[in-house]
Structure formats: structure tokens, C-alpha cells
Amino acid sequence: MAGHFTEPRMTLHPHNRRVRILAGDTLVADTRNATELREHGYPQRQYVPRADVDMSKLSISSTVTHCPFKGDAIYYSLPDIADVAWSYERPNDEMAAIAGRLAFDEGKVTEQVE
């Protein structure tokens, strides 16, 4: 009998394509050092290094969530958009590459990947 192969639930793909995050006309993040997370059943997410995010525009939200595959996430808000981004400060070992990076809710901001 042939071996059974299953794809991992999540995979990480570092890349150097330009990723820009805009809230209306306001540039919130701009990087060529994102890591794309691909997870079955979810849209692809660009995890942006904190150094490439204008953190002065964001404030920490009271929202906290837990993912059994990634760990505990903290959320950030813009003045007029709640919970626009999240970050795993101490992700599970398999997801260590996204530690401290931010992912943005594409339903609340515009994400441009070139």
C-alpha cells in the first residue's frame, strides 16, 4: 500500500515582495520582509515585521485570542478601526518565525502585495 501524505495545516513562506497596509489613504506598514502564512480554510496572511509598521498609529486592544496551532494573540487598533491587527509575541515553537510580527485584517484595511 502506498504511503499516505498529508499537507501540514499551516506553512510559512518568507518573501521579499513589497507588502503595504493602508487604512484609507494612511500608510500603516510597508515592507519587503514579510512572511506569508498559509493555513487550510483561511486566507493567506502577511506577517509584517514590527519595525516596518508605524506603531505610533496603533494602540493595544483589550482583545486576546488563543489559537491551538499558533498560540496567544494580542490585538491592535487604529483610532477608528478596532482590532485591525494581531501579533503572536510567543507563538508555539512551529510558528516561531511569526513572533512579534503583525498580521492585518484585510476586511478592515487594504493589503497590497506586489
N, C-alpha and C positions, 0 to 999 in steps of 0.2 A: 504494500500500500504506500502511495506517495506521501511524503511529509505534508503536514498542514501548516500553511504560512498565514499569519495574520499581521496586518499592519499595526504599528503602535497607535494608541489612541491619540497621542499628540506628538508632533515633531517640531523642532526648532530649525529655522533657516536664516542664519545671518546673511546680510547682503549689503551692497553699497548703493542701491538705488536711492534716489532722493525721496524722502518722505516729509511732507509738510502737513501740519494740522492747523486748520483755520476755524475760528469761531466768527462767523460772519466774515468781515474783512480783516479781522485781527489775527495775525500770525502768532500761534501759541507754541509751535515746535517746528524745527527744521533740522533734518539730519541726513547723513549718508551712512549711518552706522546703526540701522535698525535690525532687530531680529524678528522675523515673521514666525508666529506660532500658528500652526495648522492643527486644528482639533476637529475630529469627526462630529458632524452635526452643528458646527458653529462657523461663523465667517472667519476668514483669516484675520489675524490681529497683528498689527505692527507694534512691537515693544520698543519704545524710543528711550535712549539714554537720558537720564535726568539732566545732564549737562547741556543737552540740546533742546530742552524745554524751558520756556520762560516761566519759571516757577513763581516769579513775582505776581503773575496773573492768577495763580491758583491758591486756594486755601484748602486745608484738610477738612474733610467732611466727617460727620459722625458715623457714616455708614462703614461697616466692616462686614465682609463675607468670607466664607470658607469654601474652598474647592478641595475635594479629597485628592486631586491629582496635582494641584499646584501649591496649595497651602492657604494661608490667610491673606486677604487683600484689604488694603486701606484705600479710601476713595478721596478724590479731589474735586473741588467745584470751582467754576468761574463765578464772578459776581451774579450773573443772570442765568447760569446753567448749573443745576445741581448734579453732582456725581458724574461729571463729564469724563473722568479718567480714574484709573486704579493702578495700584502697584503692589507687587509681592515683595516685601522687604526681605523676608527669609523664606523663600519658596522651598518646596520639597527638593531633595538632592537632584532628582532627574531634571528639574527645571531651574537649576542654579543660574543658568545664563540669562534669565529674565530678572534676577534680583535687582531691585532698585529702579528698574525701567518702568515707564508708564505706557499703558495702552489706553486708547481713547474710544469712547462710544461713538461709532460712526453715525448713529441716529441723532446725535446732538451736535456734532461738528463735521466739517468737511475734511476728509483724509485724501491727500493727493499722493499717489505713488508713481514716480516717473521711471 
